[in-house]
Amino acid sequence: MKSFNRIRWLNNVAQEIIKDYDLSDITVADIATDHGYLAELLARHKEIKKVYATDISQKCLDKTNELI
């Protein structure tokens, strides 16, 4: 349940970013992406052209690559 709440919270964060900013032809960086959920949610938005996800953990980056 804790993981689901985190995903729901990240979805709300992504929706706030999308709502509050002009995203025309934008590039986004998710620093310390961890599981990659926020990067994945933002990558779904059609106006966001690129999403970079970084982390010091190769395991986290592998998870993010699988997710996206």
Secondary structure, DSSP 8 states (H G I E B T S, - for coil): -HHHHHHHHHHHHHHHHHHHS--TTEEEEEET-TTSHHHHHHHTSTTEEEEEEE-S-HHHHHHHHHH-
